[in-house]
């Protein structure tokens, strides 16, 4: 077989490999029938684009029924399952707590009243009776005497702090906290107020708040009782703090994963839309009737009259009679009417790697189709460095003898 014909056949097969939809051209039905008789499988025009869509994605977008009606292929959705809510484990804490007391609030003095010296003396006398009752274990009686002392002198932080300590002995932490708060409102540096409130909070299991109060009390007026309570409170406070940090971190990681999933979903959606548009563009160019395989529709009717804009004089002579030299009968359907000069060697196209590569480039093919529909459109493509050289080269191939 002639070497030039072998080269043409080789280039044609290469074209079929790069764009299998060429084989669906009606003019190649004889070749397609022959391949099928040998058991070959001829891909449809849409199959040639499926290979690039087989990449695995974490997310793909499902097309609507309307898009399916337009010929789009339905893409399966692979959604990652939403994570379950984080359930916090229990914290192993040590130390005894008490049931909160729900008694009505104790009587509080009116701090806006003016306290006379006589009232102060009477208040101190009531306090002395309360201390005696405490020493005898008569806590209810002590509370009564301290309440009297507070009503006589409601501006004394010591009185509230002392009654708070009695409520602690009675295991009434909420009442103790109310008195401790009153003492701290009167004197923000009341060590007795912080100590009483810290111990009361530890009785309720409010370990972190208790630790803060007891540390403040220790700074203002250290005593051994505060230190002993802190030894029981601090381990629990540390466990709670570590537990909170752990689950704050887990929740943040979960939120970060959620944000990442959404980012991937959006990226996959954008990619799917791009692939869909690309597929539609390639399918439309490959399904155009007539023209060269790969998408020259209808040929160039009558050539470019009066010269091609941008400098191709004399127009393009039309038609490709007789098919490809050496055995592609029937020509390219839709051809370039008007008659191609007989001495044009069509193998120049098939042997040109640059032109063969350009035929599989959707951008170049779209530009060529645009020019073939209307030769005047060439002007708008002359600035495109990818398209202009291809058109110029083709004009040179088809120009005929000079």
C-alpha positions, 0 to 999 in steps of 0.5 A: 500500500502506498505510504501516503495512503497508510499515513492518511489512514493512520491519521484518520484512525487517530482522529477516530480515537480522539473523537469517536463521534466521527464514526456516526457521520452518515457518510461513514456508514459503510465503515461503521457497518464493517466495524460492527460486523467484526464485533466492534462496539460503536459509541454513541455521540454522547458516549464519547464525552462520558469518560471525563465524567467518571471521576469520583466526587464527594458530591454531585448534583442531581439534574432536574426533570426539565434538564433531563427532558433537554437531553441531559444525563441524570447524575447520581447524588452521593451525599455524606450523611449528616453527623449526629449531634454530639452527646456529652458524657457524664463527668465523674465528680467527687464530694457531697451535695445537698438538695436546694432549699426552697424556703421563702426568702429570709427578712432583709433590712432596709439599707436606705434607713439611717442607723442610730447609735442606739440601734447599732448597740441593740444590733450588737446585743442581738448578735451576741445572743446569736453567737451564744445560741450557735455555741449551744447548737441552737441554730434556729434561735441564732437565726432569729437573733441575727435577723433582729440584728440585721433589721436594727443595722441593715448596713452591716456586712458582718451581720449578713455574713454571720447569718449566712454561715449559720444557714450553711450549718443548717444546710440551707445553701440558697439562703446562705447565698442570699445573705452572702450577696447582701454582704458583698453589696455592702462591702465588696471586699468582705472575705466572710461574704466570699467564703460563705457564698463559696461554701454554699455553692459547693454544697449545690455542686456549683464547683467552678463558681465555688472555686472562684469565690473561695480563692477570692476569700483566701486572698482577702483573709486566708484561713484553714477552713477555706483551704480544706474546702478548696481541696474538695472543690478544685478537682471537680472544677478542673474536671468540669473545665477540661470536659467543657474544653473537650466538647467545645473542641469537638463541636468546633471540629464538627462545625468545621467539617460541616463548612468543608462539606458545604464548600465541597458541595458548592465546588462539585455543583459548579464543576457539574454545571461546567461539565454539563455546559461543556458536554452540551457544547460538544454534543451540539457540535458533533451532531450538526448535519453535514460538514467535516466529521467533528462539526463543520456544518454545511460547508462554506457556501460559495466561498468568501466573496471578495476576499476573507476579512483580514487578508485572505483574497479571493475567497475560499473555493468550495466543495470537496469532490470525490472524498478523501484521496485513496478511499474515503468515498462519498466525501464529507457530507454537506461539503463546500459547494462550488467545487474544490480544485482537483489538485488539492491534496486532502491528506495535507489536513489529516497529516497536519497534527495542529489541525487534527488537534484543533478539530477536537477543541470545542472553542476552535470548532465553535469559532469555525462554525461561526465563521462558516455561518457568516464569513463576516464573523471572521473579524471578531475571531482574528484577535483570538491567538488560538483560532486565527492561526487555525483558520489561516492554515486551513485557508492555505490548505484549501487555496489551490495552486497559486 
